[in-house]
Amino acid sequence: MYKHTVYKPIGGDARIKAGREVIYNFIGKESLYAAADTYLVDITWVSKMSWKNDTDATQTYSQSHTTGLTVTAGGEVNNGFSLSASFEGIVITTNSSEKIFTSTETRQSMTTTTNISIPARSLVIFYQKRYKFRMSMFFILDAWGREWNVGSWGGYEITRKECEVVIDSEDYATLNTELDGSTTGTVDAKTVNSTPCAQETKKRDDCTGMSRDKIAEMGV
């Protein structure tokens, strides 16, 4: 993966995680879940700095890069559950290479300084790897002794919410040539099945007041 600036999964966005996120859980009364599918949209090598050594001696520079997660769309989801926590520990496999996201890439940020050696008469470019994800979710209410998909106002179309996240990872590369930004590369990403729906759907009007209020807080 050292040819293109941007790499996309073969066949489009790749579903790399599926499951339920707990919004609230009152045992014996009611619970609300976000049934979320997380998709890898692309992987980008972000150029942070470049050095050209025109001398006959090796030169050394220090370069800092910061890790962390940024919600770029649909941040209201955090009113229901923590997006950063849901990404910690995610494992993605691309081209048989495994990546596990750590707490300093998701829950908190960290800045690391690296010493870079530039040989005589050479160019070195520092790239940091950035991952873009899309999360698509619907809501499942556990009440009245069964589970229900939360429907639309006045209807049975399942209510859905999407958000987007980018993660600046710990991974970096120091290269002697500039990556190709004119074309897009591809990766073979391992995928999982989608999160299953409940067997029945209830109009949003008929759901519990607590669930209606919480979903509204999440921007739906």
Backbone hydrogen bonds, N-H to C=O, Kabsch-Sander energy under -0.5 kcal/mol:
donor,donor_aa,acceptor,acceptor_aa,energy
5,T,180,D,-2.5
7,Y,43,I,-2.8
8,K,185,G,-2.3
10,I,187,V,-2.5
12,G,9,P,-1.9
14,A,40,L,-2.0
15,R,13,D,-0.5
16,I,14,A,-0.8
16,I,38,T,-2.3
17,K,38,T,-1.4
19,G,36,A,-2.0
21,E,34,A,-2.6
23,I,32,L,-2.4
24,Y,32,L,-1.6
26,F,30,E,-2.7
27,I,25,N,-0.8
29,K,26,F,-2.6
30,E,26,F,-1.2
31,S,142,D,-1.8
32,L,24,Y,-2.5
33,Y,140,I,-2.4
34,A,21,E,-2.7
35,A,33,Y,-0.6
35,A,138,F,-2.9
36,A,19,G,-2.5
36,A,34,A,-1.1
37,D,136,S,-2.9
38,T,17,K,-3.0
39,Y,134,R,-3.4
40,L,14,A,-3.0
41,V,39,Y,-0.6
41,V,132,K,-3.0
42,D,132,K,-1.2
43,I,7,Y,-2.7
44,T,130,R,-3.2
45,W,5,T,-3.0
46,V,44,T,-0.8
46,V,128,Q,-3.4
47,S,45,W,-0.6
48,K,126,F,-3.0
49,M,126,F,-1.2
51,W,124,V,-2.8
53,N,51,W,-0.5
53,N,122,S,-3.2
54,D,52,K,-0.8
59,Q,118,I,-2.4
61,Y,116,I,-2.7
63,Q,114,T,-2.7
65,H,112,T,-2.2
67,T,110,M,-2.8
68,G,168,D,-1.9
69,L,106,T,-0.5
70,T,166,V,-2.8
72,T,70,T,-0.7
72,T,164,E,-1.8
73,A,164,E,-1.4
77,V,74,G,-1.9
78,N,75,G,-1.9
79,N,76,E,-2.2
80,G,77,V,-2.5
81,F,77,V,-1.9
83,L,81,F,-0.6
86,S,82,S,-1.7
87,F,83,L,-1.1
87,F,84,S,-0.5
88,E,84,S,-1.1
89,G,101,F,-3.0
90,I,87,F,-1.9
92,I,90,I,-0.5
92,I,99,K,-2.5
94,T,92,I,-0.5
94,T,97,S,-2.5
95,N,188,D,-2.6
97,S,94,T,-2.3
99,K,92,I,-2.6
101,F,90,I,-1.9
105,E,102,T,-1.1
106,T,102,T,-0.6
106,T,103,S,-0.5
107,R,103,S,-0.6
108,Q,103,S,-2.2
110,M,67,T,-0.8
112,T,65,H,-2.4
112,T,110,M,-0.5
114,T,63,Q,-3.0
116,I,61,Y,-3.9
116,I,114,T,-0.5
118,I,59,Q,-3.6
118,I,116,I,-0.5
121,R,55,T,-1.3
122,S,53,N,-0.9
122,S,119,P,-0.8
124,V,51,W,-2.6
125,I,175,L,-3.0
126,F,49,M,-3.3
127,Y,125,I,-0.6
127,Y,173,A,-3.0
128,Q,46,V,-2.5
129,K,171,D,-2.5
130,R,44,T,-3.2
131,Y,167,I,-2.5
132,K,42,D,-2.6
133,F,165,V,-3.3
134,R,39,Y,-2.3
135,M,163,C,-2.8
136,S,37,D,-2.7
136,S,134,R,-0.5
137,M,161,K,-2.8
138,F,35,A,-1.5
139,F,159,T,-0.7
140,I,33,Y,-2.3
141,L,148,W,-3.0
142,D,31,S,-2.9
143,A,141,L,-0.8
143,A,146,R,-2.1
146,R,143,A,-1.4
148,W,141,L,-2.7
149,N,200,E,-3.1
150,V,139,F,-2.7
151,G,149,N,-0.6
151,G,202,K,-3.1
152,S,157,E,-0.6
155,G,152,S,-1.5
159,T,150,V,-2.7
161,K,137,M,-2.4
163,C,135,M,-2.0
164,E,73,A,-2.3
165,V,133,F,-2.2
166,V,70,T,-2.6
167,I,131,Y,-2.7
168,D,68,G,-2.7
169,S,129,K,-2.3
169,S,167,I,-0.8
173,A,127,Y,-2.4
175,L,125,I,-2.5
175,L,173,A,-0.6
180,D,3,K,-3.1
181,G,179,L,-0.6
185,G,6,V,-2.7
187,V,8,K,-1.8
189,A,187,V,-0.9
190,K,93,T,-2.6
192,V,15,R,-1.9
200,E,147,E,-0.5
202,K,149,N,-2.6
204,R,152,S,-1.9
206,D,203,K,-1.1
207,C,203,K,-0.5
207,C,204,R,-1.2
212,R,208,T,-2.3
213,D,209,G,-2.3
214,K,210,M,-2.3
215,I,211,S,-2.4
216,A,212,R,-1.9
217,E,213,D,-2.0
218,M,214,K,-1.0
219,G,216,A,-1.8
220,V,215,I,-1.5
